[in-house]
Amino acid sequence: MKKTRTKKSLSFILCIVLIAAMALFTIGCSDSSNETGGDNGNETKDVTAAEPVVLGEGETQFDFTVTDPEGTESCFVINTDEDIVGEALSELGLIEGEPGPYGLYVKTVNGITVDYDTDGKYWAFYVDGEYATGGVDTLTIEEGVTYSFKVE
């Protein structure tokens, strides 16, 4: 009887230690240096933007931002004679993808490839900070508008 009580006590103490260890592990994994960014609630690092890189030649100009998987932003000023955002970005080698049922399925942006089928992540397309209502291969360029891709 005494042996059973000792085993029960030891099991109880072991459970308490395990719960405490899990709680400490969970608290230790939180990263308070990240700030919540955007309207989608995903965490992104607070990055100081560098001077934008100017690419292309043409009459039309627009801003383009890429946020990579680590949350680092790369900013570009795109000059083009194209009318469609995707055509201008493809022409400069900034985006690559494959045709899909809803238009161009962008897998590579600024040399970084993510694929939902293998990574569980994808390139999300934004217009002035709002999730785009059309594909990059269908939207007409508007001057003064910022287009961006972010890994989600």
Backbone as CSV, one residue per row, in Angstrom:
resi,resn,N_x,N_y,N_z,CA_x,CA_y,CA_z,C_x,C_y,C_z
1,MET,0.820,-1.191,0.000,0.000,0.000,0.000,0.865,1.257,0.000
2,LYS,1.953,1.191,0.792,2.842,2.331,0.872,3.516,2.573,-0.477
3,LYS,3.848,1.470,-1.201,4.484,1.577,-2.498,3.550,2.244,-3.501
4,THR,2.275,1.940,-3.488,1.288,2.522,-4.401,1.158,4.011,-4.152
5,ARG,1.127,4.403,-2.874,1.014,5.817,-2.529,2.254,6.578,-2.987
6,THR,3.428,5.985,-2.868,4.674,6.615,-3.300,4.669,6.799,-4.815
7,LYS,4.189,5.780,-5.559,4.131,5.882,-7.009,3.148,6.972,-7.432
8,LYS,2.022,7.074,-6.753,1.028,8.101,-7.072,1.601,9.489,-6.787
9,SER,2.286,9.625,-5.680,2.885,10.917,-5.332,3.966,11.296,-6.338
10,LEU,4.783,10.329,-6.708,5.840,10.586,-7.668,5.242,10.967,-9.031
11,SER,4.193,10.290,-9.445,3.513,10.614,-10.709,2.921,12.019,-10.664
12,PHE,2.318,12.374,-9.541,1.731,13.697,-9.384,2.801,14.781,-9.485
13,ILE,3.912,14.592,-8.792,5.007,15.570,-8.817,5.588,15.677,-10.225
14,LEU,5.741,14.559,-10.903,6.261,14.551,-12.259,5.334,15.314,-13.209
15,CYS,4.035,15.158,-13.048,3.063,15.892,-13.870,3.164,17.393,-13.628
16,ILE,3.301,17.803,-12.377,3.420,19.223,-12.039,4.685,19.798,-12.670
17,VAL,5.798,19.084,-12.587,7.064,19.549,-13.168,6.924,19.655,-14.690
18,LEU,6.270,18.690,-15.307,6.074,18.715,-16.753,5.218,19.907,-17.178
19,ILE,4.156,20.181,-16.456,3.294,21.332,-16.766,4.067,22.638,-16.609
20,ALA,4.860,22.754,-15.559,5.663,23.959,-15.344,6.690,24.131,-16.464
21,ALA,7.316,23.030,-16.890,8.304,23.103,-17.965,7.641,23.545,-19.268
22,MET,6.461,23.035,-19.560,5.748,23.418,-20.775,5.367,24.890,-20.733
23,ALA,4.938,25.367,-19.575,4.568,26.775,-19.445,5.790,27.675,-19.671
24,LEU,6.916,27.326,-19.098,8.139,28.113,-19.284,8.608,28.071,-20.738
25,PHE,8.499,26.916,-21.367,8.883,26.789,-22.771,8.024,27.679,-23.650
26,THR,6.726,27.698,-23.402,5.802,28.521,-24.184,6.109,30.003,-24.010
27,ILE,6.368,30.431,-22.810,6.689,31.835,-22.536,8.026,32.203,-23.177
28,GLY,8.987,31.302,-23.121,10.309,31.569,-23.675,10.315,31.661,-25.186
29,CYS,9.324,31.056,-25.846,9.267,31.067,-27.314,8.657,32.333,-27.873
30,SER,7.997,33.127,-27.064,7.401,34.353,-27.598,8.504,35.349,-27.878
31,ASP,8.363,36.095,-29.002,9.361,37.071,-29.419,8.734,38.443,-29.350
32,SER,9.061,39.190,-28.327,8.456,40.505,-28.142,9.087,41.569,-29.025
33,SER,10.156,41.222,-29.790,10.778,42.215,-30.655,10.004,42.406,-31.952
34,ASN,9.057,41.527,-32.261,8.230,41.678,-33.461,7.035,42.540,-33.161
35,GLU,6.608,43.294,-34.189,5.398,44.089,-34.056,4.387,43.547,-35.025
36,THR,3.116,43.596,-34.653,2.087,43.137,-35.562,1.947,44.154,-36.659
37,GLY,1.961,43.663,-37.902,1.902,44.573,-39.030,0.718,44.285,-39.916
38,GLY,0.210,45.312,-40.566,-0.857,45.133,-41.538,-2.187,44.821,-40.896
39,ASP,-3.197,44.730,-41.737,-4.533,44.436,-41.257,-4.774,42.952,-41.106
40,ASN,-3.831,42.107,-41.574,-4.064,40.682,-41.554,-3.605,40.025,-40.262
41,GLY,-2.943,40.758,-39.350,-2.567,40.227,-38.053,-1.309,39.377,-38.062
42,ASN,-0.661,39.195,-39.213,0.574,38.446,-39.243,1.677,39.275,-38.622
43,GLU,2.622,38.572,-37.955,3.721,39.299,-37.348,4.783,39.572,-38.388
44,THR,5.273,40.803,-38.423,6.386,41.161,-39.286,7.365,41.965,-38.463
45,LYS,8.623,41.878,-38.849,9.644,42.642,-38.143,9.523,44.105,-38.505
46,ASP,9.822,44.957,-37.548,9.838,46.393,-37.790,11.139,46.700,-38.523
47,VAL,11.028,46.963,-39.808,12.202,47.151,-40.648,12.282,48.602,-41.090
48,THR,13.465,49.165,-41.011,13.677,50.508,-41.526,13.939,50.382,-43.018
49,ALA,13.111,51.029,-43.815,13.216,50.916,-45.264,14.453,51.647,-45.765
50,ALA,15.170,50.985,-46.668,16.328,51.600,-47.305,15.832,52.431,-48.481
51,GLU,16.746,53.137,-49.120,16.397,53.895,-50.311,15.879,52.928,-51.368
52,PRO,14.796,53.280,-52.047,14.267,52.375,-53.065,15.207,52.273,-54.271
53,VAL,15.193,51.090,-54.881,15.979,50.837,-56.079,15.116,51.217,-57.278
54,VAL,15.652,52.025,-58.168,14.924,52.449,-59.364,15.246,51.478,-60.492
55,LEU,14.188,50.915,-61.111,14.361,49.944,-62.185,13.525,50.318,-63.396
56,GLY,14.028,49.987,-64.577,13.275,50.132,-65.811,13.337,51.528,-66.395
57,GLU,12.735,51.611,-67.577,12.625,52.885,-68.282,11.222,52.990,-68.836
58,GLY,10.671,54.165,-68.827,9.346,54.349,-69.394,8.643,55.556,-68.816
59,GLU,7.471,55.821,-69.363,6.679,56.994,-68.985,5.955,56.838,-67.652
60,THR,5.564,55.604,-67.325,4.763,55.367,-66.120,5.670,54.932,-64.981
61,GLN,5.356,55.424,-63.767,6.160,55.100,-62.595,5.241,54.652,-61.467
62,PHE,5.662,53.586,-60.751,4.922,53.158,-59.564,5.877,52.541,-58.559
63,ASP,5.435,52.514,-57.292,6.227,51.928,-56.217,5.884,50.459,-56.066
64,PHE,6.900,49.649,-55.776,6.731,48.212,-55.605,7.543,47.786,-54.395
65,THR,6.922,47.039,-53.478,7.577,46.587,-52.250,7.471,45.074,-52.142
66,VAL,8.563,44.445,-51.708,8.593,43.001,-51.482,8.938,42.768,-50.019
67,THR,8.117,41.970,-49.330,8.407,41.586,-47.955,8.716,40.099,-47.958
68,ASP,9.970,39.753,-47.670,10.412,38.362,-47.757,9.958,37.545,-46.542
69,PRO,10.242,36.243,-46.521,9.776,35.395,-45.405,10.274,35.832,-44.027
70,GLU,11.403,36.531,-43.968,11.927,37.004,-42.673,11.341,38.349,-42.269
71,GLY,10.527,38.960,-43.143,9.914,40.244,-42.831,10.710,41.437,-43.313
72,THR,11.791,41.203,-44.058,12.614,42.286,-44.580,11.971,42.858,-45.841
73,GLU,11.885,44.180,-45.901,11.286,44.848,-47.053,12.346,45.301,-48.037
74,SER,12.035,45.109,-49.320,12.845,45.658,-50.409,11.921,46.575,-51.190
75,CYS,12.356,47.815,-51.407,11.515,48.811,-52.069,12.089,49.163,-53.433
76,PHE,11.191,49.293,-54.408,11.577,49.602,-55.778,10.698,50.720,-56.312
77,VAL,11.259,51.501,-57.225,10.486,52.437,-58.038,10.583,51.876,-59.447
78,ILE,9.434,51.531,-60.016,9.386,50.895,-61.328,9.001,51.932,-62.383
79,ASN,9.802,52.021,-63.435,9.505,52.854,-64.599,9.208,51.909,-65.755
80,THR,8.099,52.131,-66.454,7.700,51.210,-67.512,6.804,51.892,-68.533
81,ASP,6.683,51.247,-69.682,5.705,51.648,-70.679,4.567,50.625,-70.751
82,GLU,4.623,49.600,-69.909,3.576,48.573,-69.856,2.329,49.156,-69.188
83,ASP,1.176,48.545,-69.446,-0.083,48.984,-68.838,-0.487,48.127,-67.645
84,ILE,-0.020,46.867,-67.606,-0.417,45.907,-66.576,0.737,45.719,-65.589
85,VAL,0.417,45.696,-64.293,1.440,45.573,-63.241,2.296,44.333,-63.457
86,GLY,1.656,43.189,-63.669,2.389,41.931,-63.830,3.334,41.939,-65.015
87,GLU,2.915,42.572,-66.113,3.781,42.640,-67.291,5.029,43.463,-67.002
88,ALA,4.868,44.573,-66.292,6.013,45.426,-65.947,6.975,44.690,-65.019
89,LEU,6.437,43.996,-64.015,7.292,43.290,-63.063,7.964,42.079,-63.703
90,SER,7.252,41.372,-64.581,7.834,40.222,-65.286,8.942,40.665,-66.222
91,GLU,8.710,41.754,-66.916,9.697,42.291,-67.859,11.020,42.596,-67.159
92,LEU,10.949,43.038,-65.906,12.149,43.373,-65.138,12.708,42.177,-64.365
93,GLY,12.047,41.035,-64.474,12.510,39.830,-63.783,12.212,39.819,-62.299
94,LEU,11.285,40.667,-61.854,10.961,40.724,-60.424,9.961,39.650,-60.001
95,ILE,9.130,39.167,-60.921,8.198,38.097,-60.593,8.252,37.011,-61.656
96,GLU,7.997,35.782,-61.215,7.885,34.631,-62.106,6.796,33.736,-61.554
97,GLY,6.143,33.039,-62.441,5.102,32.126,-61.997,4.643,31.253,-63.131
98,GLU,3.486,30.649,-62.927,2.922,29.781,-63.949,1.435,30.064,-64.062
99,PRO,0.880,29.845,-65.239,-0.548,30.094,-65.421,-1.379,29.163,-64.531
100,GLY,-2.416,29.723,-63.946,-3.323,28.940,-63.116,-4.757,29.256,-63.493
101,PRO,-5.705,28.621,-62.847,-7.114,28.848,-63.194,-7.584,30.273,-62.907
102,TYR,-6.862,31.012,-62.064,-7.262,32.378,-61.707,-6.263,33.414,-62.210
103,GLY,-5.422,33.032,-63.151,-4.418,33.944,-63.675,-3.027,33.462,-63.308
104,LEU,-2.061,34.372,-63.322,-0.674,34.020,-63.031,-0.518,33.641,-61.566
105,TYR,-0.019,32.430,-61.309,0.276,31.982,-59.953,1.743,32.313,-59.687
106,VAL,1.974,33.404,-58.959,3.325,33.913,-58.713,3.997,33.052,-57.650
107,LYS,5.146,32.486,-58.025,5.906,31.644,-57.097,7.237,32.268,-56.708
108,THR,7.778,33.129,-57.575,9.072,33.749,-57.301,8.936,35.263,-57.402
109,VAL,9.382,35.944,-56.344,9.379,37.404,-56.312,10.756,37.855,-55.842
110,ASN,11.372,38.725,-56.626,12.695,39.273,-56.292,13.708,38.150,-56.008
111,GLY,13.595,37.045,-56.770,14.535,35.932,-56.630,14.229,34.960,-55.506
112,ILE,13.140,35.179,-54.761,12.778,34.305,-53.641,11.567,33.474,-54.050
113,THR,11.721,32.153,-54.011,10.651,31.258,-54.418,9.956,30.667,-53.196
114,VAL,8.635,30.769,-53.169,7.805,30.065,-52.185,6.675,29.397,-52.961
115,ASP,6.308,28.223,-52.522,5.284,27.449,-53.211,4.386,26.812,-52.161
116,TYR,3.116,27.126,-52.223,2.174,26.635,-51.217,2.185,25.112,-51.134
117,ASP,2.355,24.446,-52.266,2.336,22.984,-52.282,3.511,22.378,-51.527
118,THR,4.637,23.078,-51.457,5.804,22.539,-50.761,6.096,23.247,-49.443
119,ASP,5.837,24.562,-49.364,6.174,25.353,-48.170,4.977,25.634,-47.272
120,GLY,3.774,25.549,-47.841,2.594,25.976,-47.096,2.494,27.494,-47.033
121,LYS,3.308,28.194,-47.854,3.304,29.656,-47.903,3.094,30.081,-49.342
122,TYR,2.670,31.327,-49.519,2.450,31.850,-50.859,2.738,33.338,-50.882
123,TRP,2.881,33.875,-52.095,3.067,35.309,-52.275,1.694,35.957,-52.368
124,ALA,1.369,36.818,-51.428,0.101,37.565,-51.438,0.351,38.913,-52.100
125,PHE,-0.580,39.322,-52.954,-0.455,40.558,-53.718,-1.328,41.634,-53.080
126,TYR,-0.729,42.816,-52.825,-1.421,43.928,-52.173,-1.381,45.178,-53.049
127,VAL,-2.432,45.983,-52.944,-2.505,47.273,-53.615,-2.761,48.320,-52.536
128,ASP,-1.819,49.236,-52.362,-1.892,50.256,-51.302,-2.196,49.648,-49.932
129,GLY,-1.551,48.532,-49.620,-1.681,47.899,-48.309,-2.921,47.043,-48.126
130,GLU,-3.788,46.990,-49.126,-4.999,46.173,-49.061,-4.823,44.955,-49.961
131,TYR,-5.328,43.822,-49.488,-5.258,42.605,-50.287,-5.896,42.875,-51.646
132,ALA,-5.201,42.555,-52.723,-5.664,42.874,-54.078,-6.937,42.108,-54.428
133,THR,-7.829,42.777,-55.123,-9.075,42.141,-55.555,-8.938,41.519,-56.939
134,GLY,-7.798,41.721,-57.577,-7.523,41.127,-58.884,-6.104,40.612,-58.910
135,GLY,-5.798,39.822,-59.926,-4.464,39.271,-60.070,-3.478,40.289,-60.600
136,VAL,-2.204,40.048,-60.338,-1.145,40.943,-60.779,-1.114,41.031,-62.305
137,ASP,-1.600,39.991,-62.969,-1.585,39.973,-64.431,-2.831,40.600,-65.057
138,THR,-3.707,41.171,-64.214,-4.919,41.810,-64.738,-5.056,43.276,-64.327
139,LEU,-4.316,43.693,-63.307,-4.472,45.062,-62.798,-3.715,46.080,-63.639
140,THR,-4.419,47.134,-64.015,-3.830,48.240,-64.757,-3.024,49.120,-63.800
141,ILE,-1.862,49.534,-64.236,-0.982,50.367,-63.418,-1.623,51.734,-63.203
142,GLU,-1.605,52.176,-61.946,-2.060,53.519,-61.594,-0.896,54.227,-60.905
143,GLU,-0.540,55.391,-61.410,0.538,56.142,-60.779,0.112,56.579,-59.384
144,GLY,1.064,56.578,-58.455,0.782,56.971,-57.085,0.320,55.822,-56.208
145,VAL,0.121,54.647,-56.803,-0.325,53.470,-56.065,0.896,52.601,-55.780
146,THR,0.945,52.010,-54.587,2.026,51.102,-54.231,1.519,49.678,-54.335
147,TYR,2.226,48.863,-55.090,1.919,47.452,-55.251,2.950,46.668,-54.443
148,SER,2.532,45.570,-53.836,3.486,44.810,-53.041,3.142,43.334,-53.011
149,PHE,4.177,42.541,-52.737,4.030,41.108,-52.490,4.602,40.816,-51.115
150,LYS,3.879,39.973,-50.358,4.311,39.551,-49.030,4.124,38.044,-48.915
151,VAL,5.047,37.393,-48.238,4.919,35.955,-48.004,3.922,35.741,-46.875
152,GLU,2.958,34.868,-47.115,1.965,34.536,-46.084,1.806,33.048,-46.003
